[in-house]
Amino acid sequence: GKIYQCKGWPASGFCKLAEYKPASDGSTHDGQPIWTNAWTYVGACTGTNTPTSTPTFDPANVEGCPEEYDSTIDYGEGDKMSITAEGETYGKIYQCKAWPASGFC
């Protein structure tokens, strides 16, 4: 199989759309498949996944959730923040990518 990774914001918004399914022969723009705007080919994989050991919980080594996103903060590479969508119980954690993407954090 092939492994693809969703690109960072703002292209990441396209990853959930069916037209942007990786390696699809669907929609194009200027002759190029539009899915390449949202996905990066990472590599290939072979074989099968083997079960992993049961995860363990170490209460002495818990980071907890990062603070909720704040538009007044100047986030930089590696910074983490969380966003809880309206109507959701749990939020998602995001981490600012390395330069040049960090300019959009």
DSSP file with accessible surface (Angstrom, degrees, kcal/mol):
  #  RESIDUE AA STRUCTURE BP1 BP2  ACC     N-H-->O    O-->H-N    N-H-->O    O-->H-N    TCO  KAPPA ALPHA  PHI   PSI    X-CA   Y-CA   Z-CA
    1    1 A G              0   0   76      0, 0.0    44,-2.4     0, 0.0     2,-0.4   0.000 360.0 360.0 360.0 171.8    0.0    0.0    0.0
    2    2 A K  E     -A   44   0A 138     42,-0.2     2,-0.5    40,-0.0    42,-0.2  -0.888 360.0-142.2-113.4 145.8    0.9    3.7   -0.2
    3    3 A I  E     -A   43   0A  74     40,-3.4    39,-3.2    -2,-0.4    40,-1.4  -0.931  18.9-177.3-111.8 128.8    1.0    6.1    2.8
    4    4 A Y  E     -A   41   0A  49     -2,-0.5     2,-0.4    37,-0.2    37,-0.2  -0.923  11.8-151.3-122.5 149.4   -0.2    9.6    2.4
    5    5 A Q  E     -A   40   0A 115     35,-2.7    35,-2.6    -2,-0.3     2,-0.2  -0.976  23.5-116.6-123.0 134.3   -0.1   12.5    5.0
    6    6 A a  E     -A   39   0A  39     -2,-0.4    33,-0.2    33,-0.2     6,-0.1  -0.461  36.3-120.9 -66.2 132.6   -2.6   15.3    5.1
    7    7 A K        -     0   0   74     31,-3.3     8,-0.1    -2,-0.2    -1,-0.1  -0.269  33.6 -92.8 -70.2 163.7   -0.8   18.6    4.5
    8    8 A G    >>  -     0   0   24      1,-0.2     3,-1.0     3,-0.1     4,-0.8  -0.118  67.7 -29.9 -71.3 171.7   -0.9   21.4    7.1
    9    9 A W  T 34 S+     0   0  171      1,-0.3    -1,-0.2     2,-0.3    95,-0.1  -0.295 121.6  26.3 -59.1 141.6   -3.3   24.3    7.2
   10   10 A P  T >4 S+     0   0   77      0, 0.0     3,-1.3     0, 0.0    -1,-0.3  -0.999 128.0  45.4 -89.6  -8.4   -4.8   25.7    5.1
   11   11 A A  G X4 S+     0   0   19     -3,-1.0     3,-2.2     1,-0.3     4,-0.5   0.788  96.4  77.5 -66.5 -23.8   -4.7   22.7    2.8
   12   12 A S  G >< S+     0   0   44     -4,-0.8     3,-1.0     1,-0.3     4,-0.4   0.771  79.5  70.8 -60.1 -24.2   -5.7   20.3    5.6
   13   13 A G  G <  S+     0   0   40     -3,-1.3     3,-0.4     1,-0.2    -1,-0.3   0.759  94.8  54.7 -64.1 -21.4   -9.3   21.5    5.3
   14   14 A F  G X  S+     0   0   84     -3,-2.2     3,-1.8    -4,-0.2     6,-0.3   0.691  85.4  82.6 -83.8 -20.1   -9.5   19.6    2.0
   15   15 A a  T <  S+     0   0   22     -3,-1.0    -1,-0.2    -4,-0.5    -2,-0.1   0.797  88.3  53.4 -59.7 -29.7   -8.4   16.2    3.4
   16   16 A K  T 3  S+     0   0  181     -4,-0.4     2,-0.3    -3,-0.4    -1,-0.3   0.566  89.1  97.4 -83.3  -6.3  -11.9   15.3    4.6
   17   17 A L  S X  S-     0   0   67     -3,-1.8     3,-1.8     1,-0.1    -3,-0.0  -0.667  73.8-136.1 -88.4 136.2  -13.5   16.0    1.2
   18   18 A A  G >  S+     0   0   81     -2,-0.3     3,-1.8     1,-0.3    -1,-0.1   0.840 102.6  63.0 -59.2 -34.9  -14.2   13.0   -1.0
   19   19 A E  G 3  S+     0   0   98      1,-0.3    -1,-0.3     7,-0.1    16,-0.2   0.701 101.7  53.3 -63.7 -19.1  -12.9   14.8   -4.1
   20   20 A Y  G <  S+     0   0   33     -3,-1.8    -1,-0.3    -6,-0.3    -2,-0.2   0.164  73.7 143.5-103.0  17.2   -9.5   15.0   -2.5
   21   21 A K    X   -     0   0  140     -3,-1.8     3,-1.7     1,-0.1     5,-0.2  -0.355  63.0 -98.0 -58.0 129.9   -9.1   11.3   -1.7
   22   22 A P  T 3  S+     0   0   33      0, 0.0    -1,-0.1     0, 0.0    -2,-0.0  -0.216 101.7   6.3 -55.7 140.2   -5.4   10.5   -2.2
   23   23 A A  T 3  S+     0   0   52      1,-0.2     2,-0.1    -3,-0.1    -2,-0.1   0.641  92.6 149.7  63.9  19.8   -4.5    8.9   -5.6
   24   24 A S    <   -     0   0   29     -3,-1.7    -1,-0.2     1,-0.1    11,-0.2  -0.470  50.0-141.2 -81.7 155.5   -8.0    9.5   -7.0
   25   25 A D  S    S+     0   0  167     -2,-0.1    -1,-0.1     8,-0.1     3,-0.1   0.135  70.3 106.7 -97.0  19.6   -8.5   10.1  -10.7
   26   26 A G        +     0   0   47     -5,-0.2    -7,-0.1     1,-0.1    -6,-0.1   0.649  68.7   5.9 -74.2-129.4  -11.3   12.6   -9.9
   27   27 A S        -     0   0   60     -8,-0.2     7,-2.1     6,-0.1     8,-0.4  -0.107  61.9-166.1 -62.7 147.9  -11.2   16.4  -10.2
   28   28 A T  E     -B   33   0B  91      5,-0.3     2,-0.4     6,-0.1    -1,-0.1  -0.901  13.4-156.9-130.8 160.1   -8.3   18.3  -11.7
   29   29 A H  E >  S-B   32   0B 117      3,-2.7     3,-2.0    -2,-0.3    -2,-0.0  -0.975  84.5 -10.7-137.1 124.0   -7.1   21.8  -11.8
   30   30 A D  T 3  S-     0   0  146     -2,-0.4    -1,-0.1     1,-0.3     0, 0.0   0.865 130.5 -56.2  53.3  36.2   -4.8   23.0  -14.6
   31   31 A G  T 3  S+     0   0   62      1,-0.2    -1,-0.3     0, 0.0     3,-0.0   0.413 116.9 109.8  82.4  -4.9   -4.4   19.3  -15.6
   32   32 A Q  E <  S-B   29   0B 125     -3,-2.0    -3,-2.7     1,-0.0    -1,-0.2  -0.843  78.7-104.6-105.1 141.4   -3.1   18.2  -12.1
   33   33 A P  E >   -B   28   0B  39      0, 0.0     3,-1.1     0, 0.0    -5,-0.3  -0.418  25.4-138.7 -60.8 134.1   -5.2   16.1   -9.7
   34   34 A I  G >  S+     0   0   18     -7,-2.1     3,-2.0     1,-0.2     4,-0.4   0.760  94.6  75.1 -69.7 -22.3   -6.6   18.3   -7.0
   35   35 A W  G >> S+     0   0   34     -8,-0.4     4,-1.9     1,-0.3     3,-1.6   0.810  82.9  68.5 -61.2 -25.3   -5.8   15.7   -4.3
   36   36 A T  G <4 S+     0   0   44     -3,-1.1    -1,-0.3     1,-0.3    -2,-0.2   0.693  89.9  64.1 -68.6 -15.2   -2.1   16.6   -4.5
   37   37 A N  G <4 S+     0   0   83     -3,-2.0    -1,-0.3    -4,-0.2    -2,-0.2   0.710 114.7  29.9 -75.0 -21.4   -3.0   20.0   -3.0
   38   38 A A  T <4 S+     0   0    0     -3,-1.6   -31,-3.3    -4,-0.4     2,-0.4   0.667 116.4  54.4-110.5 -22.7   -4.1   18.3    0.2
   39   39 A W  E  <  -A    6   0A  51     -4,-1.9     2,-0.4   -33,-0.2   -33,-0.2  -0.908  56.6-155.7-124.6 145.9   -2.0   15.1    0.5
   40   40 A T  E     -A    5   0A  68    -35,-2.6   -35,-2.7    -2,-0.4     2,-0.4  -0.960  26.3-122.5-115.7 132.0    1.8   14.3    0.5
   41   41 A Y  E     +A    4   0A 120     -2,-0.4   -37,-0.2   -37,-0.2     3,-0.1  -0.613  31.0 178.1 -72.7 123.9    3.0   10.9   -0.5
   42   42 A V  E     -     0   0A  83    -39,-3.2     2,-0.3    -2,-0.4   -38,-0.2   0.824  47.0 -79.3 -96.5 -41.6    5.1    9.6    2.4
   43   43 A G  E     -A    3   0A  19    -40,-1.4   -40,-3.4     2,-0.0    -1,-0.4  -0.987  46.7 -68.9 165.0-169.3    6.1    6.1    1.2
   44   44 A A  E     -A    2   0A  70     -2,-0.3     2,-0.3   -42,-0.2   -42,-0.2  -0.771  31.7-157.3-113.9 158.0    5.0    2.6    0.8
   45   45 A C        -     0   0   61    -44,-2.4     2,-0.3    -2,-0.3    -2,-0.0  -0.964   6.5-170.3-132.8 152.1    4.2   -0.2    3.2
   46   46 A T        +     0   0  141     -2,-0.3     2,-0.1     2,-0.1    -2,-0.0  -0.914  48.6  19.7-134.4 162.2    4.3   -3.9    2.8
   47   47 A G  S    S-     0   0   77     -2,-0.3     2,-0.3     2,-0.0    -2,-0.1  -0.376  89.9 -59.8  81.2-157.1    3.1   -6.8    5.0
   48   48 A T        -     0   0  127     -2,-0.1     2,-0.4     0, 0.0    -2,-0.1  -0.837  45.4-101.4-126.3 162.6    0.6   -6.6    7.7
   49   49 A N        -     0   0  166     -2,-0.3    -2,-0.0     3,-0.0     3,-0.0  -0.695  34.9-148.0 -82.5 133.1    0.3   -4.8   11.0
   50   50 A T        -     0   0  109     -2,-0.4    -1,-0.0     1,-0.1     0, 0.0  -0.757  29.1 -94.1 -98.6 149.9    1.1   -6.9   14.0
   51   51 A P        -     0   0  127      0, 0.0     2,-0.2     0, 0.0    -1,-0.1  -0.287  39.2-141.6 -60.6 146.1   -0.6   -6.3   17.3
   52   52 A T        -     0   0  128      1,-0.1    -3,-0.0    -3,-0.0     2,-0.0  -0.639  28.0 -88.0-102.2 166.5    1.2   -4.0   19.7
   53   53 A S        -     0   0  105     -2,-0.2    -1,-0.1     1,-0.1     3,-0.1  -0.299  55.8 -85.1 -70.2 158.5    1.4   -4.4   23.5
   54   54 A T        -     0   0  120      1,-0.1    -1,-0.1    -3,-0.1     0, 0.0  -0.432  50.8-112.2 -64.2 131.4   -1.3   -2.9   25.6
   55   55 A P        -     0   0  118      0, 0.0     2,-0.3     0, 0.0    -1,-0.1  -0.308  29.8-143.2 -64.0 151.0   -0.5    0.7   26.4
   56   56 A T        -     0   0  136     -3,-0.1     2,-0.5     2,-0.0    -3,-0.0  -0.837   3.8-135.1-114.4 154.8    0.3    1.6   30.0
   57   57 A F        -     0   0  160     -2,-0.3     3,-0.1     5,-0.0     5,-0.1  -0.941  13.4-169.7-112.8 123.9   -0.6    4.7   31.9
   58   58 A D    >   -     0   0   87     -2,-0.5     3,-2.3     3,-0.2    -2,-0.0  -0.898   4.8-166.9-113.2  99.2    2.0    6.4   34.0
   59   59 A P  G >  S+     0   0   94      0, 0.0     3,-0.6     0, 0.0    -1,-0.1   0.742  87.0  62.6 -61.1 -18.0    0.3    9.1   36.2
   60   60 A A  G 3  S+     0   0   93      1,-0.2     2,-0.0    -3,-0.1    -2,-0.0   0.611 104.7  48.6 -80.4  -9.3    3.7   10.6   37.0
   61   61 A N  G <  S+     0   0  126     -3,-2.3     2,-0.5     0, 0.0    -1,-0.2  -0.408  76.6 132.9-128.8  56.9    4.2   11.4   33.3
   62   62 A V    <   -     0   0   84     -3,-0.6    -5,-0.0     1,-0.1     0, 0.0  -0.936  32.1-173.3-113.8 125.4    1.0   13.1   32.2
   63   63 A E        -     0   0  163     -2,-0.5    -1,-0.1     1,-0.1     2,-0.0   0.814  28.5-154.3 -81.9 -35.7    1.1   16.4   30.2
   64   64 A G        -     0   0   49      2,-0.0    -1,-0.1     0, 0.0     0, 0.0  -0.200  38.5 -42.7  80.0 176.8   -2.6   17.1   30.2
   65   65 A C        -     0   0  106      1,-0.1     3,-0.1    -2,-0.0    17,-0.1  -0.586  60.7-118.7 -80.4 141.6   -4.3   19.1   27.6
   66   66 A P        -     0   0   30      0, 0.0    15,-0.1     0, 0.0     3,-0.1  -0.283  46.1 -77.6 -70.7 166.1   -2.7   22.3   26.3
   67   67 A E        -     0   0  160     13,-0.3    15,-1.9     1,-0.1     3,-0.1  -0.209  56.4 -90.6 -62.1 154.1   -4.6   25.6   26.8
   68   68 A E  B     -c   82   0C  96     13,-0.2    15,-0.2     1,-0.1    -1,-0.1  -0.300  58.7 -81.9 -62.6 146.6   -7.5   26.4   24.5
   69   69 A Y        -     0   0  107     13,-2.5     2,-0.4    -3,-0.1    -1,-0.1  -0.226  46.7-167.7 -52.4 137.7   -6.5   28.4   21.3
   70   70 A D    >   -     0   0   67     -3,-0.1     3,-2.0     1,-0.1    -1,-0.0  -0.972  17.5-151.8-134.6 115.9   -6.1   32.2   21.9
   71   71 A S  T 3  S+     0   0   94     -2,-0.4    -1,-0.1     1,-0.3    -2,-0.0   0.655  94.5  63.2 -64.9 -12.7   -5.8   34.5   18.9
   72   72 A T  T 3  S+     0   0  116      2,-0.1     2,-0.4    -3,-0.0    -1,-0.3   0.560  85.3  91.9 -88.1  -7.7   -3.8   37.0   21.0
   73   73 A I  S <  S-     0   0   80     -3,-2.0     2,-1.2     1,-0.0    -3,-0.1  -0.708  74.3-136.3 -89.8 138.3   -0.9   34.5   21.4
   74   74 A D        -     0   0  154     -2,-0.4     2,-0.1     0, 0.0    -3,-0.1  -0.744  29.0-159.6 -92.2  90.0    1.9   34.4   19.0
   75   75 A Y        -     0   0   22     -2,-1.2     2,-0.2    30,-0.2    30,-0.2  -0.436  11.0-173.4 -73.1 146.9    2.3   30.6   18.5
   76   76 A G    >   -     0   0   26      1,-0.1     3,-2.5    -2,-0.1    20,-0.3  -0.760  39.7 -45.6-132.2 178.5    5.6   29.2   17.1
   77   77 A E  T 3  S+     0   0  125      1,-0.3    20,-0.2    -2,-0.2    -1,-0.1  -0.142 125.1  11.5 -49.6 128.7    7.1   26.0   16.0
   78   78 A G  T 3  S+     0   0   31     18,-2.5    -1,-0.3     1,-0.3    19,-0.1   0.233  90.5 136.7  87.8 -14.6    6.3   23.1   18.4
   79   79 A D    <   -     0   0   70     -3,-2.5    17,-2.8    18,-0.1     2,-0.3  -0.378  41.1-149.1 -65.7 144.6    3.7   25.1   20.4
   80   80 A K  E     + D   0  95C  91     15,-0.2     2,-0.3    -3,-0.1   -13,-0.3  -0.885  21.7 164.6-116.2 148.0    0.5   23.1   21.2
   81   81 A M  E     - D   0  94C  20     13,-2.2    13,-3.0    -2,-0.3     2,-0.3  -0.944  23.2-132.4-150.7 165.6   -3.0   24.3   21.7
   82   82 A S  E     -cD  68  93C  11    -15,-1.9   -13,-2.5    -2,-0.3     2,-0.4  -0.907   9.3-163.8-125.5 155.3   -6.4   22.8   21.8
   83   83 A I  E     - D   0  92C  72      9,-2.1     9,-2.8    -2,-0.3     2,-0.6  -0.994   3.8-162.4-137.0 128.8   -9.8   23.5   20.2
   84   84 A T        -     0   0   56     -2,-0.4     7,-0.2     7,-0.3     3,-0.1  -0.962  23.6-135.3-111.2 113.8  -13.1   22.1   21.3
   85   85 A A    >   -     0   0   57     -2,-0.6     3,-2.4     5,-0.4    -2,-0.0  -0.320  35.1 -85.3 -67.6 151.2  -15.7   22.5   18.6
   86   86 A E  T 3  S+     0   0  196      1,-0.3    -1,-0.1     3,-0.0     3,-0.1  -0.296 117.3  16.7 -57.5 131.2  -19.2   23.7   19.5
   87   87 A G  T 3  S+     0   0   81      1,-0.3     2,-0.3    -3,-0.1    -1,-0.3   0.392 101.4 117.7  85.6  -4.6  -21.3   20.9   20.6
   88   88 A E    <   -     0   0  124     -3,-2.4    -1,-0.3     1,-0.1     3,-0.1  -0.712  53.9-155.6 -96.9 149.3  -18.4   18.6   21.2
   89   89 A T  S    S+     0   0  117     -2,-0.3     2,-0.4     1,-0.1    -1,-0.1   0.847  80.9  42.7 -86.4 -38.7  -17.4   17.1   24.6
   90   90 A Y  S    S-     0   0  191      1,-0.0    -5,-0.4    -7,-0.0    -1,-0.1  -0.858  75.0-142.9-114.4 146.1  -13.7   16.6   23.8
   91   91 A G        -     0   0   37     -2,-0.4     2,-0.4    -7,-0.2    -7,-0.3  -0.330  15.2-117.0 -95.3 179.2  -11.3   18.9   21.9
   92   92 A K  E     -D   83   0C 141     -9,-2.8    -9,-2.1    -2,-0.1     2,-0.4  -0.910  20.4-133.3-116.7 147.4   -8.5   18.2   19.5
   93   93 A I  E     -D   82   0C  93     -2,-0.4     2,-0.3   -11,-0.2   -11,-0.2  -0.858  21.6-170.4-104.2 133.8   -4.8   19.0   20.1
   94   94 A Y  E     -D   81   0C 116    -13,-3.0   -13,-2.2    -2,-0.4     2,-0.4  -0.931   7.6-156.9-122.4 148.1   -2.8   20.8   17.4
   95   95 A Q  E     -D   80   0C 116     -2,-0.3   -15,-0.2   -15,-0.2     2,-0.2  -0.989  26.1-114.9-126.9 132.8    0.9   21.4   17.2
   96   96 A b        -     0   0   14    -17,-2.8   -18,-2.5    -2,-0.4     6,-0.1  -0.443  35.1-132.0 -67.0 129.3    2.5   24.2   15.2
   97   97 A K        -     0   0   94    -20,-0.2   -18,-0.1    -2,-0.2     8,-0.1  -0.253  28.9 -84.0 -76.9 171.5    4.6   22.8   12.4
   98   98 A A  S >> S-     0   0   49      1,-0.2     3,-1.2   -21,-0.1     4,-0.6  -0.192  72.1 -38.9 -70.5 163.9    8.2   23.8   11.5
   99   99 A W  T 34 S+     0   0  202      1,-0.3    -1,-0.2     2,-0.3   -23,-0.0  -0.300 123.0  30.8 -56.3 140.6    9.0   26.8    9.3
  100  100 A P  T >4 S+     0   0   83      0, 0.0     3,-1.4     0, 0.0    -1,-0.3  -1.000 126.3  46.2 -89.2  -7.8    7.7   27.8    6.8
  101  101 A A  G X4 S+     0   0   33     -3,-1.2     3,-2.4     1,-0.3    -2,-0.3   0.797  97.4  74.9 -64.7 -26.1    4.3   26.5    8.0
  102  102 A S  G >< S+     0   0   23     -4,-0.6     3,-1.4     1,-0.3    -1,-0.3   0.754  80.5  71.9 -62.2 -18.4    4.9   28.0   11.5
  103  103 A G  G <  S+     0   0   67     -3,-1.4    -1,-0.3     1,-0.3    -2,-0.2   0.686  95.8  52.8 -68.3 -14.9    4.2   31.5   10.0
  104  104 A F  G <         0   0  135     -3,-2.4    -1,-0.3    -4,-0.2    -2,-0.2   0.389 360.0 360.0 -99.5   0.5    0.6   30.4    9.9
  105  105 A b    <         0   0   52     -3,-1.4   -30,-0.2    -4,-0.2    -1,-0.1   0.799 360.0 360.0 -72.6 360.0    0.3   29.4   13.5
